[in-house]
Amino acid sequence: MAKFNIIYQSREPIYARERGYGEWTQYDAVITIKDGGKNPVTIDMTFDSIPPFAIELPKTHKIKAENLTQAYVKVVRFFNRYGFVFK
């Protein structure tokens, strides 16, 4: 299996707001872009906030995508599943 080099890596906060009540949540994300492979973009998300009332969010979540735009589309879908809006 080929090992690809990391072109870019960044640690960013990702915020989302609950649709109904307006409660905020935050994930600490590590965005990694490699120079090859089927899905060179990965976002490793770790829950970094007070747990919202009555909703159980996963502690960690990993997203793999072909490009950065597709990765953020998957982030939006992930938050929509739990009733949050990506901000």
Backbone bond lengths (Angstrom), bond angles and torsions (degrees), N, CA, C in turn:
res aa  C-N    CA-C-N  psi(-1)  N-CA   C-N-CA  omega(-1)  CA-C   N-CA-C  phi
1 M - - - 1.453 - - 1.526 108.91 -
2 A 1.310 116.04 131.02 1.458 121.30 -178.16 1.531 110.60 -73.87
3 K 1.311 114.62 144.86 1.460 120.38 177.75 1.529 107.47 -107.06
4 F 1.317 116.62 122.95 1.456 121.17 -176.19 1.523 110.59 -98.51
5 N 1.316 115.52 149.43 1.460 121.64 -179.73 1.519 111.19 -82.50
6 I 1.315 115.89 147.94 1.461 121.63 176.65 1.520 108.56 -84.13
7 I 1.342 115.56 121.55 1.458 121.43 178.31 1.526 110.32 -85.86
8 Y 1.331 115.73 -41.83 1.466 121.23 -174.18 1.522 108.76 -145.41
9 Q 1.337 115.70 138.46 1.465 120.48 174.00 1.524 108.34 -145.75
10 S 1.326 115.27 133.87 1.457 120.76 -176.26 1.522 109.87 -145.96
11 R 1.321 115.86 146.80 1.468 121.79 174.68 1.523 107.36 -106.71
12 E 1.331 115.67 120.03 1.460 121.59 -175.41 1.526 110.16 -133.30
13 P 1.327 118.25 145.00 1.471 120.24 170.86 1.529 109.56 -81.60
14 I 1.317 116.13 141.66 1.466 121.66 175.65 1.521 106.80 -119.73
15 Y 1.327 116.29 122.09 1.465 122.47 -177.12 1.523 110.19 -107.22
16 A 1.328 115.11 147.31 1.451 121.49 174.63 1.525 108.14 -143.58
17 R 1.316 114.60 152.45 1.466 120.55 -179.34 1.521 109.17 -122.45
18 E 1.315 115.32 136.94 1.460 120.73 178.87 1.524 109.54 -68.23
19 R 1.322 116.51 139.89 1.465 120.82 -176.38 1.519 113.50 -63.18
20 G 1.304 117.33 -52.72 1.462 120.06 -172.41 1.515 115.07 -77.14
21 Y 1.315 117.06 -51.75 1.462 120.71 -170.38 1.521 113.66 -97.68
22 G 1.302 117.35 -15.70 1.444 120.35 178.12 1.515 114.63 81.84
23 E 1.324 117.72 18.30 1.457 121.75 179.56 1.536 109.39 -76.09
24 W 1.337 117.06 135.75 1.461 122.13 -177.89 1.522 110.55 -93.98
25 T 1.341 115.54 149.50 1.453 121.63 173.32 1.520 108.58 -138.77
26 Q 1.322 115.69 160.37 1.461 119.86 -176.16 1.523 110.63 -139.74
27 Y 1.320 115.29 139.62 1.453 122.95 171.53 1.523 107.85 -118.63
28 D 1.322 116.20 138.91 1.449 121.49 172.36 1.527 106.05 -90.57
29 A 1.330 118.01 120.78 1.458 121.74 -173.22 1.518 111.15 -117.96
30 V 1.328 115.20 141.02 1.458 122.16 172.13 1.525 106.24 -111.44
31 I 1.330 115.61 114.17 1.459 121.96 -179.65 1.524 107.51 -96.67
32 T 1.342 116.35 124.26 1.457 121.58 -179.09 1.519 109.24 -126.00
33 I 1.334 115.87 131.51 1.464 121.70 176.29 1.520 107.07 -121.49
34 K 1.346 115.69 125.60 1.467 121.63 179.31 1.524 109.79 -106.82
35 D 1.318 116.37 166.86 1.460 120.57 -175.22 1.526 114.50 -89.79
36 G 1.330 118.69 13.37 1.460 120.53 178.06 1.512 111.33 -176.10
37 G 1.317 114.25 -178.78 1.455 120.38 179.15 1.510 111.75 102.81
38 K 1.332 115.61 171.15 1.466 120.89 -179.09 1.526 111.31 -69.31
39 N 1.313 117.45 -44.01 1.470 123.17 178.80 1.529 108.99 -125.63
40 P 1.336 117.89 84.21 1.462 120.03 -174.64 1.533 115.14 -75.51
41 V 1.321 118.20 -12.71 1.467 121.23 -178.71 1.525 108.79 -103.87
42 T 1.331 116.74 126.65 1.466 120.72 175.30 1.519 109.07 -129.84
43 I 1.321 114.82 144.55 1.461 122.06 173.77 1.527 106.60 -125.52
44 D 1.323 116.15 113.14 1.465 122.62 176.59 1.519 107.73 -97.25
45 M 1.326 116.36 111.97 1.457 121.73 -175.87 1.531 110.17 -106.04
46 T 1.337 115.96 133.05 1.463 122.94 176.92 1.521 108.31 -124.31
47 F 1.330 116.44 128.10 1.458 121.51 -178.35 1.519 109.90 -62.48
48 D 1.339 116.74 128.54 1.464 121.36 -173.81 1.526 110.29 -139.65
49 S 1.328 116.54 55.75 1.455 120.09 -175.75 1.524 109.22 -157.92
50 I 1.305 115.43 175.50 1.458 121.05 173.10 1.527 107.18 -73.13
51 P 1.327 118.45 131.51 1.462 119.72 -179.12 1.529 111.67 -60.10
52 P 1.330 117.92 133.59 1.461 120.67 178.89 1.524 111.27 -67.77
53 F 1.306 115.50 153.94 1.453 122.08 -179.32 1.526 109.74 -70.33
54 A 1.316 117.32 128.95 1.463 125.89 171.97 1.531 114.77 68.51
55 I 1.333 118.80 11.41 1.467 121.01 176.40 1.521 107.67 -131.39
56 E 1.315 116.09 129.07 1.459 120.97 179.76 1.529 108.97 -100.89
57 L 1.324 115.86 103.34 1.458 121.14 177.55 1.522 110.13 -89.78
58 P 1.335 118.37 146.17 1.462 119.71 177.59 1.529 111.58 -65.93
59 K 1.321 116.28 146.02 1.468 121.17 -179.86 1.531 111.25 -71.06
60 T 1.326 116.82 -37.22 1.462 120.99 177.81 1.522 109.34 -133.77
61 H 1.319 114.97 152.44 1.466 120.92 177.90 1.520 107.74 -153.16
62 K 1.323 116.59 135.56 1.460 121.38 -179.63 1.516 109.34 -118.37
63 I 1.324 115.63 131.51 1.460 121.99 -179.62 1.521 108.06 -118.88
64 K 1.333 116.43 130.69 1.465 122.51 175.21 1.522 107.92 -119.48
65 A 1.336 115.98 138.99 1.462 119.78 -178.42 1.526 110.08 -152.88
66 E 1.345 114.26 165.75 1.461 120.60 179.27 1.522 112.45 -75.61
67 N 1.344 116.87 -32.15 1.465 120.40 178.54 1.524 109.16 -147.23
68 L 1.316 115.50 173.70 1.466 120.76 -174.80 1.524 112.47 -66.52
69 T 1.320 117.11 -36.16 1.468 120.65 178.87 1.522 111.17 -62.91
70 Q 1.327 117.01 -46.13 1.466 120.47 178.14 1.518 111.35 -64.03
71 A 1.325 117.68 -33.82 1.461 120.64 178.65 1.525 110.53 -64.24
72 Y 1.334 117.46 -43.27 1.462 119.61 -179.71 1.527 112.11 -73.12
73 V 1.318 118.03 -27.32 1.470 120.24 171.83 1.532 109.17 -63.22
74 K 1.316 116.96 -40.14 1.469 120.56 177.96 1.526 111.54 -68.42
75 V 1.336 117.83 -33.23 1.466 121.00 175.23 1.526 110.07 -63.70
76 V 1.329 117.06 -44.10 1.468 121.67 178.33 1.522 110.24 -61.31
77 R 1.321 117.82 -44.56 1.476 121.46 178.61 1.526 111.17 -63.45
78 F 1.323 116.81 -39.27 1.462 120.78 178.53 1.527 110.74 -59.81
79 F 1.328 117.08 -47.35 1.461 120.15 179.59 1.526 111.75 -68.61
80 N 1.316 118.53 -36.16 1.470 121.36 178.02 1.525 111.95 -61.13
81 R 1.330 116.77 -34.87 1.467 120.97 178.45 1.527 112.17 -58.49
82 Y 1.327 116.93 -31.04 1.460 121.70 -176.82 1.524 112.92 -104.83
83 G 1.328 117.23 7.87 1.462 120.10 176.56 1.520 114.80 84.41
84 F 1.323 117.14 24.14 1.453 122.10 179.73 1.523 110.03 -113.95
85 V 1.328 115.34 156.25 1.456 121.92 177.59 1.520 108.02 -114.51
86 F 1.320 116.99 127.18 1.464 122.75 179.58 1.518 109.79 -67.24
87 K 1.329 117.14 131.14 1.479 121.49 179.63 1.495 109.88 -120.33
